[in-house]
Amino acid sequence: MFKDGNSWAYKGKIAVPFEPGKYKSYYKKGFSKKKDAQRAEQLFRDNFSTHQKDITFDELVNLYRANYRTQNVKESTLIGDKSHYRLHIQPVLGKYPL
């Protein structure tokens, strides 16, 4: 929180889930009271983090695979990992939300 002229403002950075090293900057001004700016920032941070939590274990694995595939991994390793996940892990954990 800081004073921006005659009004209060907030700014900061928040980590982007599932994207290591990436951050989103935010800035908002025009609040008449410091307490209003604090509430607005907390609401923004809560909505940003909860908005990203609507993901299942399957979706997380798919995001991981997309990143994993870009590395130098043999095709046989990818096929084996996919088969192992499909047969043993997905039936148990696949539909659980994170």
C-alpha positions in Angstrom: 0.0 0.0 0.0 1.2 3.4 -0.8 -0.1 6.9 -1.2 -0.4 8.0 -4.9 -1.1 11.7 -4.8 -4.3 12.1 -2.8 -5.5 8.5 -3.1 -4.2 5.1 -2.0 -2.9 2.5 -4.4 -1.4 -1.1 -4.3 0.9 -3.0 -6.6 2.9 -6.1 -6.6 3.7 -9.4 -8.3 2.1 -12.8 -8.0 3.5 -16.1 -9.2 1.6 -17.8 -12.1 0.6 -21.3 -11.1 2.2 -24.2 -13.0 4.6 -21.9 -14.8 7.8 -21.7 -12.8 9.6 -18.4 -13.0 6.6 -16.4 -14.4 5.0 -13.6 -12.5 2.0 -11.4 -13.1 2.3 -7.7 -12.1 -0.7 -5.9 -10.8 -1.4 -2.2 -10.0 -4.5 -0.4 -9.0 -5.0 3.1 -7.7 -7.8 5.5 -6.8 -8.9 4.3 -3.3 -9.9 7.0 -0.8 -8.9 4.9 2.2 -5.9 2.7 2.9 -8.3 0.0 4.2 -10.2 0.0 0.9 -6.9 -0.6 -1.0 -6.0 -3.4 1.3 -9.3 -5.1 0.9 -9.2 -4.7 -2.9 -5.7 -6.2 -3.1 -6.7 -9.1 -0.9 -9.7 -9.8 -3.1 -7.6 -9.7 -6.2 -5.0 -12.1 -4.7 -7.8 -14.5 -3.5 -9.5 -14.5 -6.9 -6.3 -15.0 -8.8 -5.3 -18.0 -6.7 -8.7 -19.7 -6.5 -9.3 -19.1 -10.2 -6.4 -21.3 -11.0 -7.4 -24.1 -8.7 -10.1 -25.5 -10.9 -7.9 -28.2 -12.4 -7.9 -31.9 -12.1 -4.9 -34.2 -11.7 -5.3 -35.3 -15.4 -5.1 -31.7 -16.6 -2.0 -31.2 -14.5 -0.3 -34.2 -16.0 -1.2 -33.0 -19.5 0.4 -29.6 -18.7 3.5 -31.4 -17.4 3.7 -33.6 -20.5 3.5 -30.6 -22.8 6.6 -29.2 -21.1 8.3 -32.6 -20.7 8.0 -33.3 -24.4 10.0 -30.2 -25.3 13.0 -31.7 -23.5 15.3 -34.2 -25.2 13.3 -37.3 -24.2 13.2 -40.5 -26.3 9.9 -41.4 -27.9 10.0 -44.8 -26.2 10.2 -43.1 -22.8 7.2 -40.9 -23.6 5.2 -44.0 -24.7 6.2 -46.0 -21.6 5.3 -43.1 -19.2 2.0 -42.5 -20.9 1.1 -46.2 -20.7 2.1 -46.5 -17.1 0.0 -43.4 -16.2 -3.0 -44.6 -18.2 -3.0 -48.1 -16.6 -2.0 -47.5 -13.0 -2.3 -43.8 -11.9 -5.2 -42.3 -13.9 -7.9 -44.7 -12.7 -7.0 -43.8 -9.1 -6.1 -40.1 -9.2 -7.2 -38.8 -12.6 -10.5 -37.1 -11.7 -9.4 -35.6 -8.4 -9.4 -31.8 -8.3 -6.3 -30.0 -7.0 
